[in-house]
Amino acid sequence: MTDASESTSTDAEVDTMLVAGTPGSPYTRKLISVLRYRRVPHRVRWIDPAARQTGRVLPKVPLLPIVYFDPGEANSPAIDSTPIVRRTENLFEGRSVIPPDPALAFLNDLIEDYADEWLAKPVFHFRWSYDEHVDWISGLLTYWDNPALPSDEGRGRAKSFAERQIARMPLVGASSANAPTIERSYREFLRVFDLVLETGLFLFGERPSSADFAIQGQLSQLVGIDHASKALADAVSPRLRAWTDFTDDLSGFEPVDAWIDLETVAERLRPLLLEIGNTYAPYMTANAAAMDRREERFDAHIYGGIFSQPVFRYQGKCLSELKCAFAGLSSNDQERVCRAVSQTGIVRMLDW
């Protein structure tokens, strides 16, 4: 069986996964796109992001999406899209989204984490910072749960949901002081990712990786839904919206077996790696350093300015896992990664 063949279950207990989420969650969209591409049997249940009513036991931290790998595992909900994607790699054969080259797989992990943790900031910022768009987006998110809600009830739910989200903005760094940095980083990402797509369909060749799907999840909101961020993307190139829609459902796409080599990837992705080194790397390092000092806030130096927010412990965990993955590479693969990301600022993050 070739890697590009249709996925088949290798675990008799796994039948049809249940994904409980909402179209307004980039992580839900990321995960569903992975499952579609890999042809993993699954069901999707759209749920209220406020009530999170799944009819099943919820995780201690009920983030979206919530996944039940087997209908019989009602008491074993899973959250966090990245480990869920890795688990499906172990449960289902074929159409893998992880490159087999360990050094290339590490770059995939790095870019996936950048998309999940840093690109989420523009999503939060553009969704809730512009007063003229808040009523529309909060209404859309509410009616996605139930399009038949009576108008009065829908407006009430939308208002409450928006108030909760806006109150959380400073906690994730989406403050007015940080807004210029977030918007600049979004514009830079749009510019460099458009350049990347001009040279190939996906990050690591002619087949998608989990990092591609992580970017697609964030762009599903940024270029497909939220007005202000969509307008900025439209001004760069229609390619960005086209790629996002194209990648949403690749169940009928037949990938080429080969992944391109690390050296070619490093050259193609150089603009993106530089942007990651300019934003995500100093941000994650400053957050982890503040955690070590047991401080409650941190300042990261980004684009020559200060990006300040409360410590984010989950992102400290993300950096720790990336560093462990790098440490687990052979010395030769570590050298290959360092050459690929040289002079981007990423190596300093891994050595910190």
C-alpha positions as CSV (number, residue, x, y, z in Angstrom):
1,M,0.0,0.0,0.0
2,T,1.4,3.4,-1.0
3,D,1.3,6.4,1.4
4,A,-1.0,8.2,-1.1
5,S,-3.6,5.4,-0.9
6,E,-6.9,5.8,0.9
7,S,-6.8,5.7,4.6
8,T,-7.9,2.5,6.3
9,S,-8.4,1.8,10.0
10,T,-5.7,-0.2,11.8
11,D,-7.5,-0.2,15.1
12,A,-10.6,-2.4,15.4
13,E,-12.0,-0.2,18.1
14,V,-11.9,3.0,16.0
15,D,-15.0,3.3,13.9
16,T,-16.3,6.9,13.2
17,M,-14.8,9.8,15.0
18,L,-17.1,12.5,16.3
19,V,-15.9,16.1,16.0
20,A,-17.9,18.6,18.0
21,G,-17.0,22.2,17.0
22,T,-18.1,25.3,15.2
23,P,-17.3,26.8,11.7
24,G,-16.0,29.9,13.5
25,S,-13.2,27.9,15.2
26,P,-10.0,27.8,13.1
27,Y,-8.9,24.6,14.9
28,T,-12.2,22.9,14.1
29,R,-11.7,23.8,10.4
30,K,-8.1,22.7,10.5
31,L,-9.0,19.3,12.0
32,I,-12.0,18.6,9.7
33,S,-9.9,19.5,6.6
34,V,-7.2,17.0,7.8
35,L,-9.8,14.3,8.3
36,R,-11.4,15.0,4.8
37,Y,-8.0,14.8,3.1
38,R,-7.0,11.6,5.0
39,R,-10.4,10.1,4.3
40,V,-10.8,9.2,8.0
41,P,-14.4,8.3,8.9
42,H,-15.9,11.0,11.0
43,R,-19.0,12.9,11.9
44,V,-19.3,16.6,12.6
45,R,-21.6,18.1,15.1
46,W,-21.8,21.9,15.2
47,I,-22.3,23.1,18.8
48,D,-23.0,26.3,20.6
49,P,-19.5,27.8,21.5
50,A,-21.0,29.2,24.7
51,A,-23.0,26.2,26.0
52,R,-20.8,23.5,24.3
53,Q,-23.6,21.0,24.5
54,T,-22.4,17.8,23.0
55,G,-24.6,15.3,24.8
56,R,-21.3,13.7,26.1
57,V,-18.8,14.1,28.8
58,L,-16.8,17.3,28.3
59,P,-13.1,17.8,28.8
60,K,-11.9,19.8,31.9
61,V,-11.1,22.6,29.5
62,P,-13.9,22.5,26.9
63,L,-12.0,24.0,24.0
64,L,-13.2,23.5,20.4
65,P,-13.0,21.2,18.7
66,I,-13.8,18.3,21.0
67,V,-13.1,14.9,19.5
68,Y,-14.4,11.5,20.5
69,F,-12.3,9.0,18.7
70,D,-14.7,6.2,19.1
71,P,-18.5,6.5,19.7
72,G,-18.1,4.1,22.7
73,E,-15.5,6.4,24.3
74,A,-18.0,8.8,25.7
75,N,-15.9,9.5,28.7
76,S,-12.7,10.2,26.8
77,P,-13.0,13.5,25.0
78,A,-9.8,14.9,23.3
79,I,-9.0,18.5,22.6
80,D,-6.0,20.3,21.0
81,S,-5.8,19.8,17.3
82,T,-2.1,19.1,17.0
83,P,-2.0,15.9,19.2
84,I,-5.4,14.8,17.7
85,V,-3.8,15.0,14.2
86,R,-0.8,12.9,15.5
87,R,-3.2,10.4,17.0
88,T,-5.0,9.9,13.7
89,E,-1.6,9.3,12.1
90,N,-1.2,6.3,14.4
91,L,-4.7,5.0,13.9
92,F,-5.0,5.3,10.1
93,E,-2.7,4.4,7.3
94,G,-2.0,6.4,4.1
95,R,-2.3,10.0,3.0
96,S,0.0,11.1,5.9
97,V,0.3,14.8,6.7
98,I,3.6,14.4,8.4
99,P,6.8,14.3,6.3
100,P,8.9,11.1,6.8
101,D,12.2,13.0,6.9
102,P,12.7,13.9,10.6
103,A,14.2,17.3,9.8
104,L,11.4,18.2,7.5
105,A,8.9,16.9,10.0
106,F,10.4,19.3,12.6
107,L,10.0,22.2,10.3
108,N,6.4,21.1,9.8
109,D,5.9,21.1,13.6
110,L,7.4,24.6,13.8
111,I,5.2,26.1,11.2
112,E,2.1,24.3,12.5
113,D,2.7,25.8,15.9
114,Y,3.3,29.3,14.5
115,A,0.0,29.0,12.7
116,D,-1.9,27.7,15.7
117,E,-0.4,30.1,18.3
118,W,0.7,33.3,16.5
119,L,-1.8,33.5,13.5
120,A,-4.6,33.1,16.1
121,K,-3.8,36.6,17.3
122,P,-4.9,38.3,14.0
123,V,-8.0,36.2,14.1
124,F,-8.9,37.4,17.5
125,H,-7.9,41.0,16.8
126,F,-9.7,41.5,13.5
127,R,-12.8,39.7,14.8
128,W,-13.4,41.8,17.9
129,S,-11.5,45.1,17.5
130,Y,-13.6,46.8,14.9
131,D,-16.9,48.0,16.4
132,E,-18.6,48.2,13.0
133,H,-18.1,44.5,12.4
134,V,-18.8,43.1,15.9
135,D,-22.6,42.8,15.6
136,W,-22.3,41.0,12.2
137,I,-19.6,38.4,13.3
138,S,-21.2,37.7,16.7
139,G,-24.5,37.2,14.9
140,L,-23.0,34.8,12.4
141,L,-21.3,32.8,15.1
142,T,-24.6,32.5,16.9
143,Y,-26.7,31.6,14.0
144,W,-24.2,29.0,12.9
145,D,-25.2,27.1,16.0
146,N,-28.9,27.3,15.1
147,P,-30.0,29.3,12.0
148,A,-33.7,29.0,13.2
149,L,-33.2,30.9,16.4
150,P,-35.8,33.6,17.0
151,S,-34.3,37.0,16.2
152,D,-34.6,38.4,19.7
153,E,-33.0,35.4,21.2
154,G,-30.3,35.4,18.5
155,R,-29.4,39.0,19.2
156,G,-29.2,38.4,22.9
157,R,-26.9,35.4,22.5
158,A,-24.7,37.3,20.1
159,K,-24.4,40.2,22.4
160,S,-23.4,38.1,25.4
161,F,-20.9,36.1,23.3
162,A,-19.3,39.2,21.9
163,E,-18.9,40.7,25.4
164,R,-17.2,37.5,26.7
165,Q,-14.8,37.4,23.8
166,I,-13.9,41.1,23.9
167,A,-13.2,40.8,27.6
168,R,-10.7,38.1,26.8
169,M,-8.8,40.1,24.3
170,P,-6.1,41.5,26.6
171,L,-5.4,38.0,27.9
172,V,-4.3,36.8,24.5
173,G,-2.4,39.9,23.6
174,A,-5.0,41.5,21.3
175,S,-4.8,44.8,23.1
176,S,-5.0,48.3,21.5
177,A,-1.3,48.8,22.3
178,N,-0.4,45.6,20.4
179,A,-2.8,46.2,17.5
180,P,-0.2,47.8,15.2
181,T,2.2,44.8,15.6
182,I,-0.6,42.3,15.0
183,E,-1.8,44.0,11.9
184,R,1.7,44.4,10.5
185,S,2.5,40.7,11.2
186,Y,-0.7,39.7,9.4
187,R,0.1,41.9,6.4
188,E,3.6,40.4,6.3
189,F,2.3,36.9,6.5
190,L,-0.1,37.5,3.6
191,R,2.7,38.9,1.5
192,V,5.2,36.0,2.2
193,F,2.6,33.2,2.0
194,D,1.4,34.5,-1.4
195,L,5.0,34.3,-2.5
196,V,5.3,30.7,-1.2
197,L,2.1,29.6,-3.0
198,E,3.4,31.1,-6.3
199,T,6.2,28.5,-6.2
200,G,4.2,25.4,-5.2
201,L,0.8,24.2,-4.1
202,F,1.8,23.3,-0.5
203,L,4.5,24.1,1.9
204,F,6.5,20.9,1.4
205,G,5.7,20.0,-2.1
206,E,2.7,18.8,-4.1
207,R,1.0,17.2,-1.0
208,P,-0.4,18.9,2.1
209,S,1.1,18.7,5.6
210,S,-0.4,19.4,9.0
211,A,1.2,22.8,8.8
212,D,-0.7,23.6,5.6
213,F,-3.9,22.6,7.3
214,A,-3.1,24.7,10.4
215,I,-2.6,27.8,8.1
216,Q,-5.8,26.9,6.3
217,G,-7.7,26.8,9.5
218,Q,-6.7,30.3,10.5
219,L,-7.2,31.7,6.9
220,S,-10.7,30.2,6.9
221,Q,-11.5,32.9,9.3
222,L,-9.1,35.7,8.2
223,V,-9.8,35.6,4.4
224,G,-13.1,33.9,4.4
225,I,-15.2,35.4,7.2
226,D,-14.0,38.5,9.1
227,H,-14.5,41.7,7.1
228,A,-11.4,43.7,8.0
229,S,-8.9,40.9,7.6
230,K,-10.6,39.7,4.5
231,A,-10.3,43.1,2.9
232,L,-6.5,43.1,3.5
233,A,-6.1,39.7,2.0
234,D,-8.2,40.6,-1.0
235,A,-5.9,43.5,-1.6
236,V,-2.8,41.2,-1.7
237,S,-4.1,38.5,-4.1
238,P,-7.2,36.4,-4.8
239,R,-4.8,33.4,-4.6
240,L,-5.0,33.4,-0.8
241,R,-8.8,33.0,-0.7
242,A,-8.6,30.5,-3.6
243,W,-6.0,28.3,-1.8
244,T,-8.0,28.4,1.5
245,D,-11.1,27.2,-0.2
246,F,-9.2,24.6,-2.3
247,T,-7.6,23.2,0.9
248,D,-10.8,23.0,2.8
249,D,-11.8,19.7,1.2
250,L,-9.1,17.6,-0.4
251,S,-10.9,14.3,-0.1
252,G,-10.8,14.0,-3.9
253,F,-7.2,15.2,-4.2
254,E,-4.7,12.6,-5.2
255,P,-1.3,13.6,-3.8
256,V,2.1,12.9,-5.3
257,D,4.0,10.4,-3.1
258,A,7.2,12.4,-2.8
259,W,7.9,15.3,-0.4
260,I,10.5,17.8,-1.6
261,D,13.9,17.9,0.0
262,L,14.8,20.0,3.0
263,E,17.2,22.2,1.0
264,T,14.5,23.1,-1.5
265,V,12.0,23.7,1.3
266,A,14.4,26.1,3.1
267,E,14.9,28.1,-0.1
268,R,11.2,28.2,-0.9
269,L,10.1,29.0,2.6
270,R,12.8,31.5,3.4
271,P,10.4,34.6,3.5
272,L,8.0,32.7,5.8
273,L,10.8,31.4,8.1
274,L,12.1,35.0,8.4
275,E,8.7,36.2,9.4
276,I,8.4,33.4,12.0
277,G,11.8,34.4,13.4
278,N,10.7,38.1,13.6
279,T,7.4,37.4,15.5
280,Y,6.7,34.0,16.8
281,A,10.2,33.2,18.0
282,P,10.8,36.3,20.2
283,Y,7.2,36.1,21.4
284,M,7.5,32.5,22.5
285,T,10.9,33.0,24.1
286,A,9.8,36.0,26.1
287,N,6.8,34.2,27.3
288,A,8.8,31.2,28.4
289,A,11.4,33.3,30.1
290,A,8.7,35.1,32.1
291,M,7.3,31.8,33.2
292,D,10.7,30.7,34.5
293,R,10.9,33.9,36.5
294,R,7.3,33.3,37.8
295,E,6.2,36.7,36.4
296,E,2.7,37.4,35.4
297,R,3.4,39.5,32.3
298,F,6.1,39.7,29.7
299,D,7.5,42.0,27.0
300,A,8.6,40.7,23.6
301,H,10.7,42.7,21.2
302,I,9.0,42.5,17.8
303,Y,9.7,44.7,14.8
304,G,11.8,47.0,17.0
305,G,8.9,47.6,19.4
306,I,7.4,46.1,22.5
307,F,4.6,43.5,22.5
308,S,3.2,43.1,26.0
309,Q,0.7,40.7,27.4
310,P,0.0,38.3,30.4
311,V,2.0,35.1,30.5
312,F,0.4,32.3,28.4
313,R,1.2,29.0,30.1
314,Y,-0.1,26.8,27.3
315,Q,2.3,28.5,24.8
316,G,5.1,27.8,27.2
317,K,4.2,24.1,26.9
318,C,4.2,24.4,23.1
319,L,7.8,25.8,23.1
320,S,8.9,23.1,25.5
321,E,7.5,20.4,23.2
322,L,9.2,22.0,20.2
323,K,12.5,22.0,22.0
324,C,12.1,18.4,23.0
325,A,11.3,17.4,19.5
326,F,14.5,19.2,18.3
327,A,16.6,17.6,21.0
328,G,15.2,14.2,19.9
329,L,16.6,14.6,16.4
330,S,19.9,13.1,15.5
331,S,22.9,15.5,15.5
332,N,22.9,15.3,11.7
333,D,19.2,16.3,11.5
334,Q,19.7,19.0,14.0
335,E,22.5,20.5,11.8
336,R,20.2,20.2,8.8
337,V,17.4,22.1,10.6
338,C,19.8,24.8,11.8
339,R,21.1,25.3,8.2
340,A,17.6,25.5,6.9
341,V,16.6,28.3,9.4
342,S,19.9,30.0,9.7
343,Q,19.9,33.8,10.3
344,T,16.1,33.8,10.9
345,G,16.1,34.0,14.8
346,I,14.6,30.5,15.1
347,V,17.7,28.8,16.2
348,R,18.0,31.2,19.2
349,M,14.5,30.1,20.2
350,L,15.5,26.5,20.1
351,D,18.7,27.1,22.1
352,W,17.0,29.3,24.7
